[in-house]
């Protein structure tokens, strides 16, 4: 996965999909009433969503509130926003399940490429490949050698069928050409607990979630699944440095609106979000959870979303993954 900030407009078609919107709305008159940001999941989305809502309120001159709507892997919140009026008063803070779920569920209730207008990628939090200390592997190469020498013996904990961590495990197996047993848990946090207790051998949690356990040596981090190292764990190599440049698993966060939202509103929101995410205060806040603040244009965001949809689609098809 490319860094969100590296995305540029690749074709006029992408531009048309992203921002071919009415231009008759005067951005200066928006908003005239409160705005809600739907949060389809908890965790990092909730943390980041509440922060930007608090910062957007004075920037826009109207109350911006979060509206948590978790459930069905995020599909409840996704569908709610997709079917909301395209007037700029209902937004969504999306993450990878936004593009992954329609690939897994026969009836997700929305189309990520048609039902939303991408506004901005605002943050990313990398994941880490980590093992229990009992696993005799201190590098990714050693882990691959161990797995190849013991097919079906190593166990990998996921957050359940179709979860990002499940797909991450499938991607690792595909890239490394190994046979590792995937063990589904009821959530990523349960998988991490399973790894720390020694029930399973390896896991791929968010860097911020695994950090305290790596520092107290209850877990061993082998690689950060991003293009750069995590500041608080500088001794952990990146995927490329560990010999698996294509093994990139990042939790990204994107602000989107229902399809048909006027371009003037999209541009106003993008402008305000850019100011917020570029501020020193916000950058420090995001770094505090092991992430990076981002700021992309609507066009760059549309290209990024399309690439993520196609990348995960390939993984899902090759592994024949379906949500239960």
C-alpha angles and dihedrals in degrees: 000000000000120000109267091235091058094065121110133171105286102180140008087241092064089048090052093050093047104043112007088127137137113282098196095093115099106228091203091065092053127128113031098161139027120299127215128209111207114217110203093188140023129235118055092002091060093046094050095037094057091049096053091043090056091048096043092054096073092033093057098032093233133090112269114197134182120238111198111209106167122167142098090039091301096311094116091061094039093053093044092057094041089058097042123107111276094235102114095255097101117055133167135217103215133189135183094299086066090074099024101055098065087055091055106034122065089212109027091156097233145048113235093207099047107028101056141054109218111226106175145332101234107176147001134202117194126222127226134220106228137171137199111263090246090067107098095224125101098173136039090248091054090048091053092049090049092050093048091050092050107036113196093004102097116076129214123198120219134183090246137290112325095009120135090251090052091052090046090056092049090050091051091051091049096048095042095040091228136140108231124164113240115216114197120217129185091257144350092265091056090050090053091051089050091053093048091051092050095246088124133022106226142015140178110222131159112283091241091054096049099039100089092048093049091051093051089045097242087122134026118222114213102178143355107231096226139081094260137039125260111253094223092051103036094160093065110092125226122250091262093048088051092053101260107094093167094054098096119151114169129166103226127187123212133182113221139169134204115285111269096039106148116262093234090060092045090052093047092052092045091051094051093044090050091055091048096048093046094053117108091233094057094043090054090047093054093044086057089069094043096263143111129241112235137195121193134164121248089255094051089046092053091051091048092050092050092050092050091049092052094043095052091041090061091051093048093049095046093049093039091228121179128177115243 
